Amino acid sequence: QVQLVESGGGLVQPGGSLRLSCAASGSIFGIYAMGWYRQAPGKQRELVAAITNDGSTNYGDSVKGRFTISRDNTKNTMYLQMNSLKPEDTAVYYCNALVRFTPAYWGQGTQVTVSS
């Protein structure tokens, strides 16, 4: 059992920045990767960024160079720093955690709206 809680979403103007947080609790020791996904209205959920326990990262092409994923293991928290936000970044952002041989865990999502 893993619980994930996202925070930090909100309304921001184009070109602005937000930092999302995902706090993990429960049986967290088996987590080997975490990531951020997003889903915009009428679109499929897509990978934003992911990070593994060895520190490897991967980014979706649309956010590469603008977003940075990081983690603080002492706090069991993952972050997504989002810079140079665009209207097309508007979506619900979900925290994800992978545990081997267990269905993926998801947070409840946090809304990010980029609009002038």
Summary of the structure (lengths in Angstrom):
residues: 116
radius of gyration: 13.5
end to end distance: 40.0
largest distance: 43.8
contacts: 340
relative contact order: 0.33
helix: 5%
strand: 59%
